[in-house]
């Protein structure tokens, strides 16, 4: 009965995270509109951060509790899920087109940050024989506070670059809800409470479930927690794909992945240095390979077609099976 209760609490936590993120984005976007902040800046900053709020809540809570394996595996797992499963499902529903700026600027930045993270934790292990014969739970490196602070500085520079580019090429959007001030602040407050509370529930219940089934925190963070916290991106992208509005699907995924790496790991490791185990090193390498494969798909015709989408979904399934069996 105890494990059933923990599974229920995990699901409740996911619902709170998703609903909280939605309410926070609605409240913040409407408030920014009332304060005459351009729509495009709202989309590039508030909405992007809002969709990454579940991952931030889970990883920060895990860092505060010293559950470092959940913090790092949640980010890696979410990025893998976004890149392979979310984009893959969208491509199966409708061919996904890719903006030139995404291909030339954002996608390479995403790959570069992932590679930097791999080497910043402990570059020597990449060339060491231990990566082939070491135990999966063996400590091989640490994401230090210095690395976390540098990631946050990179995040500020990235946002500034996005805003600068957006101001040079402004676009008009009318999607933001016009809400009264009291409702904006209410949505912000309720959204933050749900995100924090949901994050607490997800981390606590995930640890108990992992302990009950003898699973590592790395595995449950990479799979169950990562998939759950990526629900906002999945739901948004699938709905857009069904409507044939998939032009920004790649941008949403790549942008979210960059925010996950820079903001979430930056904040989490600044609060508490994050220990890297061998399993996370493997997962980072898999993420880099996945990025390069997807980049190769879109490099020539700036599209991801249905066959490529099926390959990407298959890659994600294979990754999860590998994570379970190792």
DRENLUMRO-361429 format. One record per residue (C-alpha): residue number from 0; x negated, y, z negated. Coordinates in Angstrom, 3 decimals. Example, Ala and Ser with C-alpha at 12.3 -4.5 7.8 and 13.67 -1.06 7.14 Angstrom:
# residues 2
NODE_0_-12.300_-4.500_-7.800
NODE_1_-13.670_-1.060_-7.140
***
This chain:
# residues 326
NODE_0_0.000_0.000_0.000
NODE_1_-2.891_2.331_-0.771
NODE_2_-4.229_2.218_2.795
NODE_3_-0.710_2.801_4.195
NODE_4_-0.429_5.915_2.034
NODE_5_-3.819_7.154_3.282
NODE_6_-2.770_6.620_6.919
NODE_7_0.424_8.607_6.277
NODE_8_-1.630_11.390_4.656
NODE_9_-3.992_11.341_7.667
NODE_10_-1.065_11.804_10.059
NODE_11_0.396_14.576_7.890
NODE_12_-3.020_16.252_7.930
NODE_13_-3.153_16.120_11.736
NODE_14_0.342_17.630_12.015
NODE_15_-0.641_20.453_9.649
NODE_16_-3.823_21.104_11.654
NODE_17_-2.055_21.284_15.014
NODE_18_0.916_23.332_13.803
NODE_19_-1.316_25.578_11.730
NODE_20_-3.578_26.281_14.709
NODE_21_-0.545_27.107_16.889
NODE_22_0.939_29.476_14.317
NODE_23_-2.426_31.141_13.723
NODE_24_-2.948_31.732_17.460
NODE_25_0.596_33.105_17.900
NODE_26_0.235_35.463_14.953
NODE_27_-3.264_36.641_15.822
NODE_28_-2.474_37.102_19.520
NODE_29_0.665_39.124_18.849
NODE_30_-1.109_41.257_16.249
NODE_31_-3.997_41.925_18.635
NODE_32_-1.525_42.919_21.339
NODE_33_0.129_45.420_18.993
NODE_34_-3.314_46.861_18.228
NODE_35_-3.880_47.330_21.995
NODE_36_-6.574_44.650_22.274
NODE_37_-6.748_43.470_25.949
NODE_38_-5.038_40.149_26.653
NODE_39_-8.103_38.640_28.277
NODE_40_-10.199_39.271_25.164
NODE_41_-7.492_37.656_23.049
NODE_42_-7.688_34.553_25.222
NODE_43_-11.462_34.391_25.200
NODE_44_-11.846_34.825_21.444
NODE_45_-8.788_34.338_19.229
NODE_46_-7.124_31.567_21.236
NODE_47_-10.414_29.742_21.820
NODE_48_-11.235_29.873_18.103
NODE_49_-7.685_28.872_17.242
NODE_50_-7.835_25.658_19.281
NODE_51_-11.133_24.838_17.531
NODE_52_-9.672_25.594_14.091
NODE_53_-8.808_21.934_13.283
NODE_54_-12.381_20.819_13.985
NODE_55_-13.705_23.775_11.961
NODE_56_-11.447_22.959_9.004
NODE_57_-12.405_19.270_8.984
NODE_58_-16.148_19.816_9.452
NODE_59_-16.348_22.647_6.901
NODE_60_-14.420_20.620_4.342
NODE_61_-16.690_17.653_5.023
NODE_62_-19.787_19.836_4.627
NODE_63_-18.545_21.221_1.304
NODE_64_-17.957_17.661_0.082
NODE_65_-21.329_16.475_1.360
NODE_66_-19.695_14.138_3.907
NODE_67_-22.190_15.149_6.566
NODE_68_-21.554_12.175_8.840
NODE_69_-17.915_13.214_9.341
NODE_70_-18.950_16.817_10.066
NODE_71_-21.377_16.011_12.907
NODE_72_-19.486_13.014_14.336
NODE_73_-16.242_15.041_14.416
NODE_74_-17.857_17.673_16.646
NODE_75_-19.556_15.145_18.942
NODE_76_-16.421_12.990_19.099
NODE_77_-14.167_15.984_19.825
NODE_78_-16.457_17.152_22.632
NODE_79_-16.521_13.669_24.166
NODE_80_-12.728_13.428_23.889
NODE_81_-12.227_16.886_25.422
NODE_82_-14.673_16.301_28.255
NODE_83_-13.761_12.738_29.254
NODE_84_-10.233_12.053_28.027
NODE_85_-8.539_15.482_28.241
NODE_86_-10.055_16.377_31.622
NODE_87_-9.695_12.773_32.807
NODE_88_-5.975_12.636_32.005
NODE_89_-5.441_16.057_33.634
NODE_90_-7.247_14.902_36.793
NODE_91_-5.097_11.751_36.974
NODE_92_-1.942_13.895_36.762
NODE_93_-3.169_16.617_39.143
NODE_94_-6.491_17.419_40.850
NODE_95_-8.391_19.816_38.570
NODE_96_-10.043_22.809_40.239
NODE_97_-13.083_24.508_38.693
NODE_98_-13.808_28.239_38.607
NODE_99_-17.225_29.279_39.970
NODE_100_-18.155_31.078_36.744
NODE_101_-17.408_27.938_34.742
NODE_102_-19.638_25.882_37.028
NODE_103_-22.533_28.346_37.094
NODE_104_-22.380_29.812_33.551
NODE_105_-20.310_27.974_30.946
NODE_106_-20.881_24.329_31.875
NODE_107_-24.707_24.661_31.967
NODE_108_-24.569_26.529_28.631
NODE_109_-22.564_23.663_27.118
NODE_110_-25.128_21.098_28.299
NODE_111_-28.059_23.257_27.178
NODE_112_-26.657_23.740_23.655
NODE_113_-26.104_19.983_23.311
NODE_114_-29.712_19.294_24.343
NODE_115_-30.990_21.990_21.964
NODE_116_-29.007_20.380_19.129
NODE_117_-30.580_17.006_19.897
NODE_118_-34.103_18.380_19.696
NODE_119_-33.452_20.866_16.887
NODE_120_-32.518_18.128_14.443
NODE_121_-35.692_16.088_14.895
NODE_122_-37.285_16.090_18.351
NODE_123_-39.886_13.471_17.524
NODE_124_-37.277_10.766_17.039
NODE_125_-36.290_11.007_20.709
NODE_126_-39.681_9.668_21.715
NODE_127_-40.032_7.309_18.773
NODE_128_-39.518_3.560_18.980
NODE_129_-37.176_3.827_16.011
NODE_130_-34.394_5.060_18.281
NODE_131_-34.313_1.583_19.829
NODE_132_-34.767_-0.577_16.753
NODE_133_-33.647_1.597_13.844
NODE_134_-30.481_1.040_11.827
NODE_135_-27.454_3.091_12.816
NODE_136_-27.071_4.635_9.365
NODE_137_-30.767_5.515_9.071
NODE_138_-31.459_9.224_8.530
NODE_139_-33.452_10.646_11.449
NODE_140_-33.065_14.393_11.120
NODE_141_-31.213_17.372_9.679
NODE_142_-29.310_20.336_11.064
NODE_143_-30.794_22.971_8.770
NODE_144_-29.357_26.296_7.660
NODE_145_-31.814_28.032_9.992
NODE_146_-30.419_26.099_12.963
NODE_147_-26.881_26.876_11.793
NODE_148_-27.580_30.604_11.570
NODE_149_-29.214_30.562_15.028
NODE_150_-26.140_28.815_16.434
NODE_151_-23.905_31.529_14.963
NODE_152_-26.125_34.210_16.532
NODE_153_-25.854_32.396_19.887
NODE_154_-22.063_32.309_19.402
NODE_155_-21.880_36.085_18.913
NODE_156_-24.062_36.620_22.006
NODE_157_-21.865_34.232_24.033
NODE_158_-18.640_35.983_22.976
NODE_159_-20.176_39.377_23.740
NODE_160_-21.135_38.146_27.208
NODE_161_-17.597_36.849_27.805
NODE_162_-16.035_40.135_26.698
NODE_163_-18.471_42.143_28.844
NODE_164_-17.649_39.989_31.896
NODE_165_-13.916_40.230_31.175
NODE_166_-14.006_44.022_30.892
NODE_167_-15.771_44.247_34.262
NODE_168_-13.131_42.051_35.891
NODE_169_-9.897_42.601_33.942
NODE_170_-6.822_40.476_34.565
NODE_171_-3.245_41.140_33.526
NODE_172_-1.400_38.536_31.468
NODE_173_2.010_38.658_29.879
NODE_174_2.008_35.413_27.878
NODE_175_1.547_36.826_24.388
NODE_176_4.648_36.963_22.193
NODE_177_5.699_40.408_20.945
NODE_178_6.423_39.775_17.265
NODE_179_7.070_42.228_14.400
NODE_180_4.128_42.952_12.100
NODE_181_5.567_41.017_9.142
NODE_182_5.956_37.897_11.268
NODE_183_2.384_38.239_12.627
NODE_184_0.957_38.310_9.100
NODE_185_3.265_35.491_7.965
NODE_186_2.141_33.270_10.853
NODE_187_-1.503_34.091_10.100
NODE_188_-1.081_33.236_6.423
NODE_189_0.931_30.046_6.950
NODE_190_-1.399_29.001_9.781
NODE_191_-4.533_29.357_7.651
NODE_192_-2.923_27.496_4.727
NODE_193_-1.869_24.626_7.017
NODE_194_-5.313_24.454_8.660
NODE_195_-7.159_24.375_5.335
NODE_196_-4.687_21.958_3.752
NODE_197_-4.641_19.729_6.822
NODE_198_-8.429_19.656_6.930
NODE_199_-8.558_18.612_3.288
NODE_200_-6.034_15.810_3.878
NODE_201_-7.789_14.527_7.017
NODE_202_-11.241_14.347_5.427
NODE_203_-10.061_12.778_2.177
NODE_204_-7.792_10.173_3.794
NODE_205_-10.297_9.386_6.558
NODE_206_-12.981_8.622_3.959
NODE_207_-10.610_6.323_2.053
NODE_208_-9.534_4.501_5.237
NODE_209_-13.165_4.094_6.296
NODE_210_-14.021_2.702_2.867
NODE_211_-11.080_0.267_2.928
NODE_212_-11.901_-1.195_6.351
NODE_213_-15.657_-1.091_5.840
NODE_214_-16.088_1.479_8.619
NODE_215_-18.824_4.093_8.555
NODE_216_-17.963_7.789_8.225
NODE_217_-19.719_8.285_11.572
NODE_218_-17.379_5.857_13.353
NODE_219_-14.155_7.217_11.907
NODE_220_-15.293_10.802_12.518
NODE_221_-16.229_9.995_16.114
NODE_222_-12.910_8.306_16.895
NODE_223_-9.835_8.853_14.709
NODE_224_-10.726_12.272_13.268
NODE_225_-12.127_13.584_16.570
NODE_226_-9.051_12.529_18.554
NODE_227_-6.701_13.986_15.964
NODE_228_-8.413_17.376_15.802
NODE_229_-8.494_17.554_19.615
NODE_230_-4.700_17.276_19.886
NODE_231_-4.228_21.031_20.592
NODE_232_-6.518_20.830_23.632
NODE_233_-4.930_17.577_24.836
NODE_234_-1.325_18.753_24.514
NODE_235_-2.021_22.156_26.102
NODE_236_-3.963_20.682_29.035
NODE_237_-1.498_17.862_29.745
NODE_238_1.472_20.254_29.741
NODE_239_-0.420_22.561_32.120
NODE_240_-1.343_19.635_34.379
NODE_241_2.280_18.467_34.598
NODE_242_3.208_21.971_35.746
NODE_243_0.373_21.983_38.263
NODE_244_-1.361_24.827_36.406
NODE_245_-4.768_23.204_35.918
NODE_246_-7.084_25.913_37.251
NODE_247_-8.299_26.744_33.759
NODE_248_-8.327_23.195_32.375
NODE_249_-12.096_22.857_32.758
NODE_250_-12.659_26.326_31.310
NODE_251_-10.528_25.525_28.266
NODE_252_-12.395_22.277_27.634
NODE_253_-15.887_23.665_28.230
NODE_254_-15.143_26.781_26.171
NODE_255_-13.757_24.691_23.320
NODE_256_-16.829_22.439_23.403
NODE_257_-19.152_25.453_23.204
NODE_258_-17.194_26.830_20.242
NODE_259_-17.282_23.408_18.568
NODE_260_-21.071_23.238_18.837
NODE_261_-21.915_26.830_17.969
NODE_262_-19.163_27.873_15.566
NODE_263_-18.362_24.626_13.758
NODE_264_-21.874_23.244_13.399
NODE_265_-23.145_26.771_12.757
NODE_266_-20.724_27.352_9.881
NODE_267_-20.951_23.790_8.501
NODE_268_-24.761_23.602_8.456
NODE_269_-25.044_27.111_7.013
NODE_270_-22.827_25.995_4.127
NODE_271_-24.699_22.704_3.672
NODE_272_-27.479_21.191_5.844
NODE_273_-26.065_18.304_7.877
NODE_274_-27.855_14.959_7.851
NODE_275_-28.248_13.263_11.231
NODE_276_-28.176_9.462_11.313
NODE_277_-29.281_7.224_14.183
NODE_278_-25.687_6.673_15.361
NODE_279_-25.197_10.418_15.834
NODE_280_-28.386_10.621_17.919
NODE_281_-26.996_7.925_20.234
NODE_282_-23.682_9.790_20.422
NODE_283_-25.422_13.070_21.297
NODE_284_-27.321_11.353_24.103
NODE_285_-24.042_9.840_25.371
NODE_286_-22.451_13.312_25.280
NODE_287_-25.313_14.768_27.334
NODE_288_-24.997_11.947_29.891
NODE_289_-21.216_12.491_30.051
NODE_290_-21.737_16.231_30.643
NODE_291_-24.141_15.509_33.502
NODE_292_-21.762_12.960_35.078
NODE_293_-18.815_15.394_35.005
NODE_294_-21.076_18.168_36.290
NODE_295_-22.031_15.937_39.224
NODE_296_-18.330_15.390_39.990
NODE_297_-17.624_19.136_40.242
NODE_298_-20.952_20.313_41.692
NODE_299_-20.002_19.843_45.357
NODE_300_-16.296_20.552_45.856
NODE_301_-15.521_22.306_42.523
NODE_302_-12.816_19.748_41.790
NODE_303_-12.157_16.626_39.741
NODE_304_-9.918_14.207_41.647
NODE_305_-7.807_11.286_40.408
NODE_306_-10.458_8.591_40.981
NODE_307_-13.041_10.628_39.090
NODE_308_-10.499_11.166_36.311
NODE_309_-10.008_7.401_35.990
NODE_310_-13.802_6.936_35.799
NODE_311_-13.988_9.554_33.027
NODE_312_-11.229_7.864_31.006
NODE_313_-13.029_4.556_31.463
NODE_314_-16.260_6.141_30.218
NODE_315_-14.503_7.357_27.068
NODE_316_-12.978_3.946_26.382
NODE_317_-16.417_2.380_26.871
NODE_318_-17.941_4.893_24.454
NODE_319_-15.393_4.058_21.763
NODE_320_-15.922_0.311_22.246
NODE_321_-19.704_0.834_21.966
NODE_322_-19.214_2.856_18.766
NODE_323_-17.081_0.074_17.244
NODE_324_-19.400_-2.792_18.209
NODE_325_-22.768_-1.253_17.338
***
